[in-house]
Amino acid sequence: MTAAAPMDLQLLRAFVLAAREGNVSRAAERLHLTQPAVSLQLKRLAEETGLQLFTRTPHGLALTADGAALLPQAERVLAAVGDLQQAARNLQGTVRGSLRIGTILDPEFTRLGVFLRELVESAPQIETELRHGMSGTVLAQVLRGELDVGFHLDADGGEAAAASPPAPLAARTLTRFTYRVVAPAGWGPQVLGRDWKALAALPWLATPPESAHHRLLERVFGPLGLSPRRVALVDQEASMLDLLKSGVGLSLLRDSIAIRESQSHGLVMADRVQLDCALRFVSLAARRNEPVIASAWNALSRAWN
């Protein structure tokens, strides 16, 4: 037994319109065909199904019982085809791929959750991979193509640096803030009213060269020919804060955290010095318009606007 040939969808369209209109000529107008062409399609459908679908009346066409039973099925087939075509059109504009994101600091500060929500809603076919690290590490990985986009702390923190990122980079400054020098509780006499030279003589919590803290302090102490006394090397903000509270040494803290901790735990903020910094979002300039990376930039704009 041979399988039946697939039914021509145009025959179903002619059948459905003829049934709705009750008239071949009006169905032909809707289909942009001639009346004989539509009559031929209805005849072919009747032959393929082996059913009488219409009877002629003085006013046009009327469905037979078989035709009335077949009509809902035909309408469902055409609706399903329409849904399939629409889905195909939607998929043509869908961005797919993976996005490697370099993250730093805490998610609240970078608005990471809002950024990812915007990305998922606008480009649900993109798979994201988050890699947390220090600012300098994230920047180096973006430059090497190991990350697609990332957050970075600009130790210059100024308008000029924001306007002129390193040539290979596309960058946007998200916010500017201040780092404060913070000392353990009870260290007021050692830090209040003191300049950088006096502070350099105190014990400091050091950070790796890839950290923004290290770069910021190098920009201050280097030109002065000073080398702070480092008593511990710390690579995480939470550990740094714990050592501060334990009385180990000085460190830099973002102004919002420094104020909070001074109020809640009595940490002392130096009152004569501070350092400006900027949070930035970066990618390689040459890849800025790749669909996946462009989607990330668009989501970032919505998250930070």
Residue pairs with C-beta under 8 A, 6 or more apart in sequence:
7 45
7 48
8 41
8 44
9 77
9 78
9 81
10 41
11 41
11 42
11 44
11 45
11 48
12 45
12 74
12 77
12 78
13 31
13 78
14 27
14 31
14 33
14 38
14 41
14 42
14 45
15 41
15 42
15 45
15 53
15 67
15 70
15 71
15 74
16 71
16 74
16 75
16 78
17 26
17 27
17 30
17 31
18 24
18 27
18 38
18 42
18 54
18 61
19 54
19 61
19 63
19 67
19 71
20 27
21 27
21 30
21 60
22 59
22 60
22 61
22 62
23 59
23 60
23 61
24 35
24 38
24 39
24 42
24 60
24 61
25 35
27 38
28 34
28 35
28 37
28 38
31 38
42 53
42 54
45 53
46 52
46 53
49 70
51 64
51 66
51 67
51 70
52 64
52 66
52 67
53 63
53 64
53 66
53 67
53 70
54 61
54 62
54 63
54 64
54 67
55 61
55 62
55 64
56 62
63 71
94 123
94 125
95 123
95 125
95 126
95 291
95 292
95 295
96 125
96 126
96 292
97 125
97 126
97 127
97 291
97 292
98 126
98 127
98 128
98 129
98 292
99 119
99 126
99 127
99 128
99 129
99 148
99 149
99 292
99 293
99 295
99 296
100 128
100 129
100 131
100 146
100 147
100 148
100 149
101 128
101 129
101 130
101 131
101 147
101 148
101 149
101 150
101 296
102 131
102 132
102 133
102 137
102 138
102 141
102 142
102 147
102 149
102 150
102 151
102 152
103 110
103 112
103 130
103 131
103 132
103 133
103 138
103 150
103 151
104 110
104 132
104 133
104 134
104 135
104 138
104 150
104 151
104 152
104 153
105 151
105 153
105 237
105 279
106 237
107 113
109 254
109 279
110 151
110 174
110 279
111 174
111 303
111 304
112 130
114 303
115 299
115 300
115 303
115 304
116 128
116 299
117 303
118 298
118 299
118 300
118 302
118 303
119 126
119 128
119 295
119 296
119 299
120 126
122 295
122 298
122 299
122 302
123 292
123 295
123 299
126 292
126 295
131 138
131 141
131 147
133 141
133 210
134 207
134 208
134 210
134 211
134 212
134 235
135 151
135 152
135 153
135 210
135 211
135 212
136 209
136 210
136 211
136 212
136 214
136 215
137 210
138 147
138 150
138 151
138 152
139 150
139 152
139 282
140 210
141 147
141 150
142 148
142 149
142 150
142 152
142 169
142 282
142 283
142 284
143 166
143 168
143 169
143 284
145 284
148 283
148 287
148 292
148 293
148 296
149 281
149 282
149 283
149 293
149 296
149 297
150 281
150 282
150 283
151 174
151 279
151 280
151 281
151 282
152 171
152 279
152 280
152 281
152 282
153 212
153 277
153 278
153 279
153 280
154 161
154 162
154 173
154 277
154 278
154 279
154 280
155 212
155 215
155 216
155 219
155 277
156 278
157 176
157 275
157 276
157 277
157 278
158 276
158 278
161 278
162 171
162 173
162 278
162 280
165 171
165 280
165 282
167 285
168 284
168 285
168 286
169 282
169 283
169 284
169 285
170 282
170 283
170 284
170 285
170 288
170 297
171 280
171 281
171 282
172 280
172 281
172 282
172 297
172 300
173 278
173 279
173 280
174 278
174 279
174 280
174 281
174 300
174 304
175 278
175 279
176 276
176 277
176 278
176 279
177 254
177 255
177 256
177 276
177 277
177 278
177 279
178 254
178 255
178 274
178 275
178 276
178 277
179 212
179 213
179 216
179 252
179 253
179 254
179 255
179 274
179 275
179 276
179 277
180 252
180 253
180 254
180 255
180 258
180 269
180 270
180 274
181 191
181 199
181 250
181 251
181 252
181 269
181 270
181 273
181 274
182 244
182 250
182 251
182 252
182 253
182 258
182 261
182 262
182 267
182 268
182 269
182 270
183 190
183 191
183 202
183 244
183 249
183 250
183 267
183 268
183 269
183 270
184 244
184 245
184 246
184 247
184 248
184 249
184 267
184 268
185 245
185 247
185 265
185 266
185 267
185 268
186 247
186 266
186 268
187 202
187 250
187 268
188 268
190 202
191 199
191 202
191 250
191 268
191 269
191 270
191 271
192 268
192 270
192 271
193 271
193 272
194 270
194 272
194 273
195 272
195 273
196 220
196 221
196 224
196 226
196 273
197 224
197 226
199 228
199 250
199 270
199 273
200 221
200 224
200 226
200 227
200 228
200 229
201 229
202 228
202 229
202 249
202 250
203 229
203 230
203 231
203 248
203 249
203 250
204 217
204 228
204 229
204 230
204 231
204 249
204 250
204 251
205 230
205 231
205 232
205 233
205 234
205 240
205 243
205 244
205 248
205 249
205 250
205 251
206 214
206 228
206 230
206 231
206 232
206 233
206 234
207 213
207 214
207 233
207 234
207 235
207 240
208 214
208 233
208 235
209 215
211 235
212 277
213 251
213 252
216 252
216 275
216 277
217 228
217 252
217 275
219 275
220 273
220 275
221 227
221 228
231 248
231 249
232 243
232 248
232 249
234 240
234 243
234 251
240 251
240 253
241 253
241 257
241 261
243 249
243 251
244 250
244 251
244 253
244 261
244 267
245 261
245 265
245 267
252 275
253 261
255 274
258 267
258 269
259 269
261 267
262 268
262 269
281 297
281 300
283 293
283 296
283 297
287 293
288 294
288 297
